[in-house]
Every structure is written in structure tokens, then in C-alpha cells.
Amino acid sequence: DAGVTQSPTHLIKTRGQQVTLRCSPISGHKSVSWYQQVLGQGPQFIFQYYEKEERGRGNFPDRFSARQFPNYSSELNVNALLLGDSALYLCASSPLAGGAYGYTFGSGTRLTVV
Amino acid sequence: GENVEQHPSTLSVQEGDSAVIKCTYSDSASNYFPWYKQELGKRPQLIIDIRSNVGEKKDQRIAVTLNKTAKHFSLHITETQPEDSAVYFCAASIRDQAGTALIFGKGTTLSVSS
């Protein structure tokens, strides 16, 4: 069974640019959540989606947006990048509507904003 | 807002010793408390979790205890081995909109020397 796959693995962007990160959940998992992990900190919740609907949103600015597709894969978009957006972006999938129970994390996308 | 505090931030033990990491949470509605292990450059991996209707759970050398009244929970690792060296994160569930997310502690860097 394939785990949670994220792409790309690494990305370097310039301030002000836009970025799209992608996530494919474990087969059969309908819930996808996104987390931002700044170096030296724990992951911080950005979004949760279940059955293509947003179920939760963390304390992030409107520059962050996401969506989930009919095949349950998901994209995270960040506009007008700031240096502070540099982080590891983790996607987690779960078989449950509640989302947080039994997360499996992907390996993440390392975003560097210069 | 809700938060999770984790102590200590670093912990060094000799191989074979026990290690204890403690967390406190603020949201009395939290009902799910997972622990994740993250090795350098890798994704967080769930090692054990506990729900609020249980006071203790054990899995081989790892155990978690929960005190809902005091709002704290702890990870206990016995007979530590060098491969236990990693960053450990505790987390507590929060309800957000129609879903559930996790609030993470800042992590404990465990070093096991042989």
C-alpha cells in the first residue's frame, strides 16, 4: 500500500510568488489535513478537508487556501509568499471524518522563500 | 487560545534508562492525545495514542498516562535504545468547525547514548 505522497519534496520560491503543494492520501482515506512545521517547532494546523468540504481552518492568513478533489487528493496554495512561510508543509490523511484520529503524515514539502 | 506545553525541551539518557516527557493542555474538550516521533529530516510517525476514557495505555517499551482532571499526559519509554533518539511531539485534539485538528507541543529532543 502506498503511503501519503506529497510533491514536490523541495521548493525554492522568491518573496511575492505563489506556490502550489500537492498531496495524495492513503487509498481509502477521505480526510486530508495540512500542517506547517517551522524549524524547531511542532506542526501547526492549517486546513482539514473531508469529502471535498473544508472541515477546519487554523489561524493562517487568507493567502493560504486549499481544496480537495473527487479522488481525495488535495492542493495547498500560498499566495504572496513571505520569508516567514519557509517551512516544512505536511499533509496527513485519515480514514475518519473527524480527521485527527490516526493521522498518517506524508514526508512533506520543504519550502524555502528567498 | 488552546495550547499544549511540553517539557523538557531536551532530554539525554544512557542506554537502558527510562525517559519521561510531560505535556499539559488547555482545552478541557480535548479527548484524543497522540504522541509522534520525528527523526531528522523525516515525517512525524505516530507511536502511541490515548483517548480520554482511558487512563493508561502501554505498547511494549512505550506507555502513555493521562490525567484529565489535571489536564496533563506523559510519555514513558523504558529500556531506552540509541534508535529511540529523535524529537518527540505530544498533541491534543481540538474541535474546529465540523472537523478535528491537533495542537502540538514544541517537541522534546531525546538523545540516548550507548
Interface residues (C-beta under 8 A of the other chain):
Chain A: S31 S33 G40 Q41 G42 P43 Q44 F45 Q48 Y50 E53 E54 R55 G56 R57 G58 N59 L90 A97 G98 G99 A100 Y101 G102 Y103 T104 F105 G106 S107 G108
Chain B: G1 V4 Q6 Y32 P34 Y36 K42 R43 P44 Q45 L46 D49 F89 A91 S93 D96 Q97 A98 G99 T100 A101 L102 I103 F104 G105 K106 G107
